[in-house]
Amino acid sequence: MTTIHTPGGPHKHPDEEARYQEAEPGLIAETSEGAQEMGPRSSTKTEELSKEFGAALRLPEGIELDPGDINIETSEDQTMIINMGPQHPSTHGVLRIMMELEGETVLRTKPVIGYLHTGMEKTAEGLTYLQGSTNVTRMDYLSPLHNELVFSLATEALLGLELPERATWIRMLMVELNRMSSHLMWMATNGMDLGSTSMMIYGFRDREMILSFFEKVTGLRMNHNYIRPGGVAADLPDGWEDDVLAIVENVPQRLKEYDQVLTGQPIFRARVDGVGVITQEQAIALSATGPVLRSTGVPWDLRKDIPYLAYDQVDFDVVVGSVGDTFDRYAVRFNEILESNRIVSQIIEKMPKGDYKVASKKVTPPPRKRIDESMEALIHHFKIYTEGYKVPEGEVYVAIESPRGELGCYLVSDGTARPYRMHIRGPSFVNLQSLPPMLHGGFIADAVAVISSVDPVMGEVDR
């Protein structure tokens, strides 16, 4: 005798068939994600169907779709809807992809999110601006320093702060190294997704060099709380140049190995060439950014097009593809590691001397040694860390180029020490929209390669 718990209470079913017939409605109601889920074609609105099909992107206001425009020559009895995830090793997090299949061919795709929801944007309203970096650093956990940077730049814009030159260059050094570590992590997991266990080992091995340097500078391998409004938490340690030079010299050699393991490998090329194609028009209409957009040939990079920090003082190229397929997205990230390596080499030579944070007493705590000598310094330290500092009323949007695309922070201040509202424009969240056109018409076996090539981080999606 089996007991199934449904909304109506426990029911005992001596008959197996009756058990499923009675339990199914209740279980579906309990697990349904509502409008997020993909429904049967007959009960799906035309506009929604077109999005899942990948046919319609943005329509002018007042324009309606003709069902005949969606050319799907099949019937519901020939198709099935399946789930990929949320517990799946190749969704790169708790991402659920619903797919309508005809045999092994993908007809419709719908990403379903929310399984990792942490409410970081709402949490920000209860934290002071000084505490904010500890919160945002955990969103995109593969590029935490970029999260800290965009929050700090937005806060500084509201405060009207001008940073010391050294603080700016330290930030640029750290985020470019973080871009390299993030792409190395992607190279590792993407290799594993496509069957290269060697690439998984190599990618983690080489990422370790950068994380070891981060640990020496910030005390942590991830979620650093190092870049803060007003500068950085501490100056670079003695001998940092030698540590960074070792990274700079090693990375190009490692990439030559990757080139042999993946780029010219026939099985790898068969899995990625012409797979998951997205056009420039589709990528732009879907607001895709980062490697997803650049793989289509659009040279859009905020470091070049809307420079911040000191990117206008270093020389680097924007890497673009031509086809917009899974191989192009791989090639863009591969070469971006080399370009970041090139930027870091220039930063070592150009790193200025001076302060690593602003001298303003309003936002900067006193030096540690002053606390033991001065009661005023102790009070100052206590008030900043308990009450925070007030930020003038206003609102601002600041965007930077993270490893996954445009990472934006919209901050609203009501004049207190805590944000009235914070919203993050996470590129992983926006780039997931590109999956339906990428997956349409491909095989279910290609879905793993395509999802991996988008490089979503679910902490940023469900922030």
C-alpha positions as CSV (number, residue, x, y, z in Angstrom):
1,M,0.0,0.0,0.0
2,T,1.5,3.4,-1.1
3,T,0.7,6.8,0.4
4,I,0.8,9.8,-1.8
5,H,0.6,13.3,-0.2
6,T,-1.5,15.7,-2.3
7,P,-3.2,19.0,-1.3
8,G,-6.3,17.1,-0.3
9,G,-4.3,15.0,2.2
10,P,-2.9,11.5,2.2
11,H,-4.7,8.9,0.0
12,K,-4.1,5.2,-0.1
13,H,-4.1,3.5,-3.5
14,P,-4.3,-0.3,-3.8
15,D,-4.2,0.1,-7.6
16,E,-1.1,1.4,-9.3
17,E,-3.0,3.0,-12.2
18,A,-5.5,4.7,-9.9
19,R,-2.6,6.0,-7.8
20,Y,-1.1,7.9,-10.7
21,Q,-4.5,9.2,-12.0
22,E,-5.4,10.6,-8.6
23,A,-1.9,11.9,-7.6
24,E,-0.9,13.6,-10.8
25,P,-3.1,16.8,-10.6
26,G,-2.0,17.4,-7.0
27,L,1.7,16.8,-7.7
28,I,1.6,19.1,-10.7
29,A,0.0,21.9,-8.7
30,E,2.7,21.6,-6.0
31,T,5.6,21.7,-8.4
32,S,4.3,24.0,-11.1
33,E,6.3,27.2,-11.9
34,G,3.3,28.8,-13.4
35,A,3.8,31.0,-16.5
36,Q,7.5,30.1,-16.6
37,E,6.7,26.5,-17.6
38,M,6.3,25.4,-21.2
39,G,2.8,24.2,-21.9
40,P,1.3,22.2,-24.8
41,R,1.3,24.0,-28.1
42,S,-2.5,24.0,-28.4
43,S,-2.8,26.0,-25.1
44,T,0.1,28.4,-25.7
45,K,-0.5,31.9,-26.9
46,T,0.9,32.8,-30.3
47,E,3.3,35.4,-29.0
48,E,4.6,33.1,-26.3
49,L,4.9,30.3,-28.7
50,S,7.0,32.4,-31.0
51,K,9.4,33.3,-28.3
52,E,9.9,29.6,-27.3
53,F,10.3,28.8,-31.0
54,G,12.9,31.5,-31.3
55,A,11.1,33.1,-34.2
56,A,10.0,36.5,-32.7
57,L,12.3,38.8,-30.8
58,R,11.1,42.3,-30.4
59,L,7.9,43.4,-32.1
60,P,6.9,47.1,-32.7
61,E,4.0,48.2,-30.4
62,G,0.6,47.3,-31.8
63,I,1.9,44.6,-34.2
64,E,0.4,41.2,-33.7
65,L,1.7,37.9,-34.9
66,D,-0.1,35.7,-37.3
67,P,-0.1,32.1,-36.2
68,G,0.7,31.1,-39.7
69,D,4.0,33.0,-39.4
70,I,5.3,30.4,-37.0
71,N,6.2,27.6,-39.4
72,I,6.2,24.4,-37.3
73,E,5.0,21.6,-39.5
74,T,4.2,19.0,-36.8
75,S,1.4,17.9,-34.5
76,E,1.4,17.5,-30.7
77,D,1.1,13.8,-30.9
78,Q,4.4,13.7,-32.6
79,T,6.3,15.7,-30.0
80,M,7.1,15.6,-26.3
81,I,8.1,18.1,-23.7
82,I,11.0,17.2,-21.5
83,N,13.0,18.8,-18.6
84,M,16.8,19.3,-18.7
85,G,17.7,20.2,-15.1
86,P,17.5,21.8,-12.7
87,Q,19.7,19.0,-11.3
88,H,21.9,18.5,-14.3
89,P,25.7,18.6,-14.4
90,S,25.8,20.5,-17.7
91,T,23.4,23.4,-16.9
92,H,26.1,25.1,-14.9
93,G,23.9,25.6,-11.9
94,V,20.3,25.1,-10.9
95,L,18.9,26.0,-14.4
96,R,15.9,24.1,-15.8
97,I,15.5,24.0,-19.5
98,M,12.1,22.8,-20.9
99,M,12.2,21.6,-24.4
100,E,9.7,20.4,-27.0
101,L,11.3,17.6,-29.0
102,E,10.3,15.9,-32.2
103,G,12.5,12.8,-32.1
104,E,15.9,14.2,-31.2
105,T,15.3,17.6,-32.8
106,V,14.6,20.6,-30.5
107,L,11.5,22.6,-31.6
108,R,10.9,24.9,-28.6
109,T,13.0,25.9,-25.6
110,K,12.1,27.7,-22.4
111,P,14.6,28.5,-19.6
112,V,13.0,28.2,-16.1
113,I,14.8,30.0,-13.3
114,G,14.4,30.9,-9.7
115,Y,15.7,27.7,-7.9
116,L,18.7,29.5,-6.5
117,H,16.9,32.8,-5.5
118,T,18.9,34.6,-2.8
119,G,17.3,38.0,-2.8
120,M,20.6,39.9,-2.9
121,E,19.0,43.1,-4.4
122,K,16.5,43.2,-1.5
123,T,19.2,42.4,1.0
124,A,21.2,45.4,-0.2
125,E,18.4,47.7,1.2
126,G,19.2,46.5,4.7
127,L,23.0,46.9,4.5
128,T,25.1,50.1,4.6
129,Y,27.1,51.1,1.5
130,L,30.2,50.0,3.4
131,Q,28.7,46.5,3.8
132,G,27.3,46.4,0.3
133,S,30.4,44.8,-1.2
134,T,30.1,41.7,1.0
135,N,26.7,41.2,-0.5
136,V,27.2,41.8,-4.2
137,T,30.5,39.9,-4.4
138,R,28.5,36.6,-4.1
139,M,26.2,37.2,-7.2
140,D,28.5,36.1,-10.0
141,Y,30.7,33.9,-7.9
142,L,33.2,33.3,-10.8
143,S,33.9,37.0,-11.1
144,P,33.3,38.5,-7.7
145,L,35.6,41.4,-8.2
146,H,33.5,42.7,-11.1
147,N,30.5,42.7,-8.8
148,E,32.3,44.7,-6.2
149,L,33.6,47.1,-8.8
150,V,30.3,48.0,-10.4
151,F,28.7,48.5,-6.9
152,S,31.6,50.7,-5.8
153,L,31.6,52.8,-9.0
154,A,27.8,53.4,-8.6
155,T,28.2,54.4,-5.0
156,E,31.2,56.7,-5.8
157,A,29.2,58.3,-8.6
158,L,26.5,59.3,-6.0
159,L,29.1,60.5,-3.6
160,G,31.0,62.4,-6.3
161,L,34.3,60.8,-5.2
162,E,37.4,61.0,-7.3
163,L,39.7,58.0,-6.6
164,P,43.5,58.1,-6.3
165,E,45.2,56.9,-9.5
166,R,46.8,53.9,-7.8
167,A,43.4,52.6,-6.5
168,T,42.1,52.8,-10.1
169,W,45.0,50.8,-11.5
170,I,44.8,48.2,-8.7
171,R,41.2,47.7,-9.5
172,M,41.9,47.2,-13.1
173,L,44.7,44.7,-12.4
174,M,42.4,42.7,-10.2
175,V,39.4,42.6,-12.5
176,E,41.5,41.6,-15.5
177,L,43.0,38.8,-13.6
178,N,39.5,37.9,-12.5
179,R,38.4,37.9,-16.2
180,M,41.2,35.4,-16.9
181,S,40.3,33.2,-14.0
182,S,36.6,33.2,-15.0
183,H,37.4,32.3,-18.6
184,L,39.8,29.6,-17.5
185,M,37.1,28.1,-15.4
186,W,34.8,28.2,-18.4
187,M,37.4,26.5,-20.6
188,A,37.6,23.7,-17.9
189,T,33.9,23.1,-17.6
190,N,33.2,23.5,-21.3
191,G,35.9,20.9,-22.0
192,M,34.3,18.5,-19.6
193,D,30.8,19.1,-21.1
194,L,32.2,18.1,-24.5
195,G,34.1,15.1,-23.2
196,S,37.6,16.4,-22.5
197,T,38.5,15.4,-19.0
198,S,42.0,16.7,-19.6
199,M,40.7,20.2,-20.2
200,M,38.9,20.1,-16.9
201,I,42.2,19.3,-15.1
202,Y,44.2,21.9,-17.0
203,G,41.7,24.7,-16.6
204,F,41.4,24.3,-12.8
205,R,45.2,23.9,-12.5
206,D,45.9,27.2,-14.3
207,R,43.1,29.1,-12.6
208,E,44.7,28.1,-9.3
209,M,47.7,30.4,-10.1
210,I,45.4,33.4,-10.1
211,L,43.3,32.4,-7.1
212,S,46.5,32.0,-5.1
213,F,47.5,35.6,-6.0
214,F,44.0,36.8,-5.0
215,E,44.4,35.0,-1.6
216,K,47.7,36.7,-1.0
217,V,46.2,40.2,-1.8
218,T,42.7,39.9,-0.3
219,G,42.9,37.0,2.1
220,L,40.3,35.0,0.2
221,R,40.2,32.9,-3.0
222,M,36.6,34.1,-3.8
223,N,34.0,36.6,-2.5
224,H,36.8,39.0,-1.5
225,N,35.1,42.2,-0.4
226,Y,38.3,43.8,-1.6
227,I,37.1,46.5,-4.0
228,R,35.1,48.9,-1.8
229,P,33.6,52.4,-2.3
230,G,36.5,54.8,-2.0
231,G,39.2,52.4,-3.2
232,V,40.4,49.0,-2.2
233,A,40.7,47.3,1.2
234,A,44.5,47.1,1.2
235,D,47.5,47.9,-0.9
236,L,49.2,45.2,-3.0
237,P,51.6,43.1,-1.0
238,D,55.4,43.3,-1.4
239,G,56.6,41.3,-4.3
240,W,53.3,41.4,-6.1
241,E,55.0,42.2,-9.4
242,D,56.9,38.9,-9.4
243,D,53.7,37.0,-8.7
244,V,51.8,38.7,-11.5
245,L,54.7,38.3,-13.9
246,A,54.7,34.6,-13.2
247,I,51.0,34.5,-14.2
248,V,51.6,36.6,-17.3
249,E,54.5,34.4,-18.5
250,N,52.6,31.1,-17.8
251,V,49.2,31.8,-19.4
252,P,50.3,32.0,-23.1
253,Q,52.2,28.7,-22.7
254,R,49.1,27.1,-21.2
255,L,46.9,28.4,-24.0
256,K,49.1,26.7,-26.5
257,E,48.3,23.4,-24.8
258,Y,44.6,24.2,-24.9
259,D,44.9,24.9,-28.6
260,Q,46.2,21.5,-29.2
261,V,43.7,19.8,-26.9
262,L,40.6,21.5,-28.2
263,T,40.9,23.9,-31.2
264,G,42.2,21.5,-33.8
265,Q,40.6,18.4,-32.3
266,P,38.2,16.8,-34.8
267,I,35.7,15.5,-32.2
268,F,35.6,18.9,-30.5
269,R,35.1,20.7,-33.8
270,A,32.3,18.4,-34.9
271,R,30.5,19.3,-31.6
272,V,30.8,23.1,-32.0
273,D,31.1,24.1,-35.7
274,G,27.8,25.4,-36.9
275,V,26.1,24.5,-33.7
276,G,23.9,27.0,-31.7
277,V,24.1,29.8,-34.3
278,I,22.8,33.2,-33.4
279,T,22.8,36.1,-35.8
280,Q,23.8,39.7,-35.1
281,E,20.2,40.9,-35.4
282,Q,18.9,38.3,-33.0
283,A,21.7,38.9,-30.4
284,I,21.1,42.7,-30.5
285,A,17.3,42.3,-30.3
286,L,17.7,40.0,-27.3
287,S,20.1,42.5,-25.6
288,A,22.9,39.8,-25.5
289,T,26.3,41.2,-24.6
290,G,29.8,39.9,-23.9
291,P,31.2,36.9,-25.8
292,V,27.7,35.9,-27.0
293,L,27.3,39.2,-28.8
294,R,30.9,39.5,-30.0
295,S,30.8,36.0,-31.4
296,T,28.4,37.3,-34.1
297,G,30.9,40.0,-35.2
298,V,29.6,43.0,-33.2
299,P,32.7,44.7,-31.6
300,W,30.8,45.9,-28.5
301,D,33.0,46.1,-25.4
302,L,32.3,48.6,-22.7
303,R,36.1,48.9,-21.9
304,K,36.5,50.4,-25.4
305,D,33.1,51.9,-26.2
306,I,32.4,53.5,-22.8
307,P,35.8,53.4,-21.1
308,Y,36.0,53.3,-17.3
309,L,38.9,53.0,-14.8
310,A,42.0,53.5,-17.0
311,Y,41.1,51.3,-20.0
312,D,41.7,54.2,-22.3
313,Q,45.4,54.2,-21.2
314,V,46.1,50.6,-22.1
315,D,46.3,48.9,-25.5
316,F,44.1,45.8,-26.3
317,D,41.9,44.5,-29.0
318,V,38.2,43.6,-29.0
319,V,37.9,40.0,-30.1
320,V,35.0,39.1,-32.4
321,G,33.7,36.1,-34.3
322,S,32.0,35.9,-37.6
323,V,29.4,33.0,-37.5
324,G,28.0,33.3,-34.0
325,D,28.2,29.6,-33.4
326,T,29.4,27.6,-30.4
327,F,33.0,27.5,-31.8
328,D,33.0,31.3,-32.1
329,R,32.0,31.8,-28.5
330,Y,34.8,29.4,-27.5
331,A,37.3,31.3,-29.7
332,V,36.3,34.7,-28.4
333,R,36.9,33.6,-24.8
334,F,40.1,31.8,-25.7
335,N,41.5,35.0,-27.2
336,E,40.1,37.3,-24.5
337,I,42.4,35.5,-22.0
338,L,45.4,36.5,-24.1
339,E,44.1,40.1,-24.4
340,S,43.6,40.4,-20.6
341,N,47.1,38.9,-20.2
342,R,48.3,41.8,-22.4
343,I,46.5,44.4,-20.3
344,V,47.9,43.0,-17.1
345,S,51.4,43.2,-18.6
346,Q,50.9,46.9,-19.2
347,I,49.5,47.5,-15.8
348,I,52.6,46.1,-14.2
349,E,54.7,48.7,-16.0
350,K,52.3,51.6,-15.5
351,M,51.2,51.0,-11.9
352,P,51.5,54.4,-10.2
353,K,52.5,55.0,-6.6
354,G,50.3,56.7,-4.0
355,D,47.2,56.0,-1.9
356,Y,45.0,53.0,-2.5
357,K,41.9,54.7,-1.1
358,V,40.5,58.2,-0.9
359,A,41.6,60.4,2.0
360,S,38.0,61.5,2.8
361,K,37.2,60.9,6.4
362,K,33.5,60.7,5.4
363,V,33.9,57.3,3.8
364,T,37.4,56.0,4.8
365,P,38.0,54.6,8.3
366,P,41.2,55.7,10.1
367,P,44.4,53.7,9.8
368,R,44.5,50.7,12.2
369,K,47.5,52.1,14.2
370,R,45.7,55.4,14.8
371,I,42.9,53.6,16.7
372,D,45.3,52.7,19.5
373,E,46.6,56.3,19.7
374,S,43.5,58.5,19.4
375,M,40.0,58.4,21.0
376,E,38.7,60.5,18.1
377,A,40.0,57.9,15.6
378,L,38.4,55.1,17.6
379,I,35.0,56.9,17.6
380,H,35.4,57.6,13.9
381,H,36.1,53.9,13.2
382,F,33.2,52.8,15.3
383,K,30.6,55.2,13.7
384,I,31.6,54.3,10.1
385,Y,31.4,50.5,10.8
386,T,28.2,50.7,12.8
387,E,26.2,53.5,11.2
388,G,27.9,53.8,7.8
389,Y,28.1,57.0,5.8
390,K,25.2,58.9,4.3
391,V,25.0,59.2,0.5
392,P,23.3,62.2,-1.2
393,E,19.9,61.6,-2.7
394,G,19.9,60.6,-6.3
395,E,19.9,57.7,-8.7
396,V,22.6,56.4,-11.0
397,Y,23.3,53.5,-13.4
398,V,26.9,52.3,-14.0
399,A,27.9,49.5,-16.3
400,I,31.1,47.6,-16.7
401,E,32.3,44.7,-18.9
402,S,32.2,41.5,-16.9
403,P,33.4,38.2,-18.4
404,R,29.8,37.5,-19.3
405,G,28.8,40.9,-20.7
406,E,27.4,44.1,-19.5
407,L,27.1,44.1,-15.7
408,G,25.1,47.1,-14.6
409,C,24.2,48.5,-11.2
410,Y,21.2,50.8,-10.7
411,L,21.3,52.5,-7.3
412,V,18.8,54.9,-5.7
413,S,19.7,56.8,-2.6
414,D,17.3,58.6,-0.3
415,G,20.0,60.4,1.6
416,T,20.6,57.7,4.3
417,A,23.4,55.3,4.8
418,R,21.6,52.4,3.1
419,P,20.4,52.2,-0.6
420,Y,16.7,52.8,-1.1
421,R,16.9,50.5,-4.1
422,M,19.5,48.4,-5.9
423,H,19.0,46.6,-9.1
424,I,21.6,44.6,-10.9
425,R,21.6,44.1,-14.7
426,G,23.1,40.6,-14.7
427,P,24.4,39.5,-18.2
428,S,23.9,35.8,-17.4
429,F,20.2,36.5,-16.8
430,V,19.8,38.5,-20.1
431,N,21.9,36.1,-22.2
432,L,19.7,33.2,-21.3
433,Q,17.1,34.7,-23.7
434,S,19.4,33.7,-26.5
435,L,18.9,29.9,-25.9
436,P,15.6,29.4,-27.9
437,P,17.0,30.7,-31.2
438,M,20.3,28.9,-30.6
439,L,18.8,25.6,-29.8
440,H,15.9,25.6,-32.3
441,G,16.4,22.9,-35.0
442,G,19.4,21.3,-33.3
443,F,19.7,18.0,-31.6
444,I,19.1,17.3,-28.0
445,A,22.8,16.1,-27.8
446,D,23.9,19.6,-28.9
447,A,22.0,21.3,-26.0
448,V,24.8,20.7,-23.6
449,A,27.4,22.4,-25.9
450,V,25.1,25.4,-26.5
451,I,24.1,26.0,-22.9
452,S,27.8,25.8,-21.9
453,S,28.8,28.3,-24.6
454,V,26.5,30.9,-23.1
455,D,28.4,30.6,-19.8
456,P,25.5,31.4,-17.4
457,V,26.2,31.8,-13.7
458,M,23.0,31.1,-11.8
459,G,24.0,33.2,-8.8
460,E,23.8,36.2,-11.1
461,V,20.5,35.0,-12.7
462,D,18.7,34.4,-9.4
463,R,20.2,37.3,-7.5
